């Protein structure tokens, strides 16, 4: 039979966790609620977002030019540099 201390601990934990869940759900509900317009006679136009600035061009030194005419050297491939330990 569980002692009184463990029963109180379980009850207190349940109350605290329920309170935390309630506070979290109320905060999420308030954050998602839309504000009610004060003047219902004039329709409110949705706010237009500001235009995004044009992306800047990268610097000359930041770009890497690939040379498609040069083929990689097969002797420098990682597959040729595989070594297996022989002293095991």
LODOSE-982722 format. One record per residue (C-alpha): x, y negated, z negated; residue number from 1. Coordinates in nm, 4 decimals, m for minus. Each point is the difference from the previous one (the first is absolute). Layout:
! residues N
+----------+----------+----------+-----+
|        X |        Y |        Z | num |
+----------+----------+----------+-----+
|        X |        Y |        Z | NUM |
...
+----------+----------+----------+-----+
***
This chain:
! residues 88
+----------+----------+----------+-----+
|        X |        Y |        Z | num |
+----------+----------+----------+-----+
|   0.0000 |   0.0000 |   0.0000 |   1 |
|   0.1489 |  m0.3354 |   0.1016 |   2 |
|   0.0736 |  m0.2403 |  m0.2784 |   3 |
|  m0.1604 |  m0.3420 |  m0.0372 |   4 |
|   0.3074 |  m0.1871 |   0.1209 |   5 |
|  m0.0062 |   0.1645 |   0.3448 |   6 |
|  m0.3746 |  m0.0609 |   0.0365 |   7 |
|   0.0476 |  m0.3701 |  m0.0803 |   8 |
|   0.2937 |  m0.0194 |   0.2372 |   9 |
|  m0.1990 |   0.1531 |   0.2863 |  10 |
|  m0.2996 |  m0.2255 |  m0.0706 |  11 |
|   0.2124 |  m0.3133 |  m0.0174 |  12 |
|   0.1832 |   0.0931 |   0.3213 |  13 |
|  m0.3302 |   0.0555 |   0.1806 |  14 |
|  m0.1315 |  m0.3398 |  m0.1119 |  15 |
|   0.3201 |  m0.1805 |   0.1033 |  16 |
|   0.0149 |   0.1712 |   0.3403 |  17 |
|  m0.3690 |  m0.0717 |   0.0630 |  18 |
|   0.0560 |  m0.3662 |  m0.0831 |  19 |
|   0.2986 |  m0.0187 |   0.2328 |  20 |
|  m0.2025 |   0.1576 |   0.2815 |  21 |
|  m0.2853 |  m0.2453 |  m0.0571 |  22 |
|   0.2336 |  m0.3008 |   0.0068 |  23 |
|   0.1677 |   0.1271 |   0.3178 |  24 |
|  m0.3282 |   0.0595 |   0.1802 |  25 |
|  m0.1366 |  m0.3414 |  m0.0993 |  26 |
|   0.3180 |  m0.1714 |   0.1214 |  27 |
|  m0.0195 |   0.1809 |   0.3341 |  28 |
|  m0.3675 |  m0.0930 |   0.0366 |  29 |
|   0.0692 |  m0.3668 |  m0.0750 |  30 |
|   0.2911 |  m0.0085 |   0.2431 |  31 |
|  m0.2106 |   0.1374 |   0.2839 |  32 |
|  m0.3034 |  m0.2223 |  m0.0663 |  33 |
|  m0.0551 |  m0.2766 |   0.2559 |  34 |
|  m0.0636 |  m0.3538 |  m0.1326 |  35 |
|  m0.3558 |  m0.1225 |   0.0536 |  36 |
|  m0.0192 |  m0.3189 |   0.2107 |  37 |
|  m0.1445 |  m0.2931 |  m0.1929 |  38 |
|  m0.1740 |  m0.1549 |   0.3018 |  39 |
|  m0.2158 |   0.2635 |   0.1703 |  40 |
|  m0.1402 |  m0.2483 |   0.2574 |  41 |
|   0.3229 |  m0.0417 |   0.1970 |  42 |
|   0.1575 |   0.3204 |   0.1295 |  43 |
|   0.3610 |   0.0214 |  m0.1025 |  44 |
|   0.2399 |   0.0674 |   0.2835 |  45 |
|   0.2669 |   0.2572 |  m0.0774 |  46 |
|   0.3380 |  m0.1577 |  m0.0643 |  47 |
|   0.2395 |   0.0288 |   0.2898 |  48 |
|   0.3374 |   0.1454 |  m0.0903 |  49 |
|   0.3029 |  m0.2116 |   0.0866 |  50 |
|   0.1754 |   0.1039 |   0.3212 |  51 |
|   0.3092 |   0.2122 |  m0.0390 |  52 |
|   0.3281 |  m0.1572 |   0.1091 |  53 |
|   0.1707 |   0.1468 |   0.3032 |  54 |
|   0.2630 |   0.2637 |  m0.0844 |  55 |
|   0.3517 |  m0.1307 |   0.0134 |  56 |
|   0.2467 |   0.1454 |   0.2456 |  57 |
|   0.2725 |   0.2196 |  m0.1533 |  58 |
|   0.3527 |  m0.1296 |  m0.0120 |  59 |
|   0.2461 |   0.0984 |   0.2699 |  60 |
|   0.2170 |   0.1940 |  m0.2451 |  61 |
|  m0.2986 |   0.1904 |  m0.1427 |  62 |
|  m0.0839 |   0.1754 |   0.3238 |  63 |
|   0.1846 |   0.3128 |   0.1093 |  64 |
|   0.0278 |   0.0541 |   0.3719 |  65 |
|  m0.0036 |   0.3671 |   0.1005 |  66 |
|   0.1971 |   0.1083 |   0.3040 |  67 |
|  m0.2128 |   0.2664 |   0.1682 |  68 |
|   0.2765 |   0.0906 |   0.2473 |  69 |
|   0.2388 |   0.1346 |  m0.2650 |  70 |
|  m0.0656 |   0.3608 |  m0.0950 |  71 |
|   0.0918 |   0.1185 |  m0.3499 |  72 |
|   0.3193 |   0.1999 |  m0.0342 |  73 |
|  m0.0953 |   0.3654 |  m0.0698 |  74 |
|   0.3280 |   0.0667 |  m0.1806 |  75 |
|  m0.0991 |  m0.2510 |  m0.2703 |  76 |
|  m0.3354 |   0.1622 |  m0.0648 |  77 |
|  m0.0885 |   0.0909 |  m0.3556 |  78 |
|  m0.0684 |   0.3533 |   0.1160 |  79 |
|   0.3693 |   0.0468 |   0.0798 |  80 |
|   0.1117 |  m0.1070 |  m0.3476 |  81 |
|  m0.1795 |   0.2695 |  m0.1983 |  82 |
|   0.2277 |   0.1798 |  m0.2434 |  83 |
|  m0.0804 |   0.2914 |  m0.2224 |  84 |
|   0.1712 |   0.0652 |  m0.3309 |  85 |
|   0.2231 |   0.3033 |   0.0284 |  86 |
|   0.1268 |   0.0182 |  m0.3561 |  87 |
|  m0.3212 |   0.1171 |  m0.1624 |  88 |
+----------+----------+----------+-----+
***
